Amino acid sequence: MGVNEIDRLIQVLSKLPGLGPRSARRASLHLIKNREAILKPLALAMEAVAENIQTCSTCGNLDAADPCSICTNSKRDGNIICVVEEVADLWALERSATYNGSYHVLGGVLSPLDGIGPDDLMLDGLLARAKVGSVVEVILATSATVDGKTTAHYITGLLVNCAVNVTALAHGIPVGGELDYLDDGTLSAAMKERRGI
Amino acid sequence: MGVNEIDRLIQVLSKLPGLGPRSARRASLHLIKNREAILKPLALAMEAVAENIQTCSTCGNLDAADPCSICTNSKRDGNIICVVEEVADLWALERSATYNGSYHVLGGVLSPLDGIGPDDLMLDGLLARAKVGSVVEVILATSATVDGKTTAHYITGLLVNCAVNVTALAHGIPVGGELDYLDDGTLSAAMKERRGI
């Protein structure tokens, strides 16, 4: 401390999500101690990202190319669009390896309290894409929160004149979840949407 | 994911203490989203640290100068040496603003299980400093763990022929600590070392 360079590094690191002042100090020391193994590779990785990564003008994904590798992948079904809030949600769905269509990243959710209205989300692009004749389905994969639900509801309204099937992710018991620990809302949704075996 | 530059950034970030794969992903997205506000300042801060910060050859502290600003500060008492395990411990003591002497950073603790012996610590430098006639006190501020205690005991043995007063930090109840939640060892130490009011 008292050393400007180190203080500055700690200060910037502590702005990262999940790092407070204490863990930023630990991370800084770790970086300084492992100059060759971590500090320099991290600087290079950050430089590469700053130079190469851009937002896909079609779907809002982050990629080295625009349109992104998902939009241009001919093995994926461009006629199904999965609407997600953030790139992190897109990554989560990709990790689950369960979906082979295209995406649309909204860049947030409607949140009147935070002053986020329809104009702040990438809704125009979604509408334009949904109006293309070949598109058959729009999957609303927003979060199951009040804001996420509101956003999904709003988008459903926007798409009412498009000839697409609007769907949403299923509610129910998380895989591995114990009934005893689940909230009433989830249990009630799982009971309502029960299915034959 | 699947984007090499982003994957690489996540991979390096997840090597930092306190960041796992999930929080490294969050941090990466945060960096990409805040390119001007965080990514570039962080890159600059890391570059400055990599170029300027070095280990003080006297005490082992990290600083832009060698000897460090604590060793060269004429307002500090160079005749008292506080021995700490890591630079993080030095920072912690500096934050407490309770000590105005010099430091000696060991760079670890004796730990036979991890294969860390006396040769791996900065002990020669400490001995040489303690032998200087004007030095009056060596404060052993290692952790109150088995390894920290062992290290302090070992150093006490080394210093037995030096004309210095060897002391250690006091044990007792942490300020703000509730007796009910304290371990037996701490309570017993606090009772043994009770003092008149």
Interface residues (C-beta under 8 A of the other chain):
Chain A: M1 G2 V3 N4 E5 I6 R8 L9 Q11 V12 L13 K15 L16 P17 G18 L19 S23 R25 R26 A27 S28 L29 H30 L31 I32 R35 A37 I38 L39 K40 P41 L42 A43 A45 M46 E47 A48 V49 A50 N52 I53 L62 D63 A64 S69 E86 V87 A88 W91 E94 R95
Chain B: M1 G2 V3 N4 E5 I6 R8 L9 Q11 V12 L13 K15 L16 P17 G18 L19 S23 R25 R26 A27 S28 L29 H30 L31 I32 R35 A37 I38 L39 K40 P41 L42 A43 A45 M46 E47 A48 V49 A50 N52 I53 L62 D63 A64 S69 E86 V87 A88 W91 E94 R95
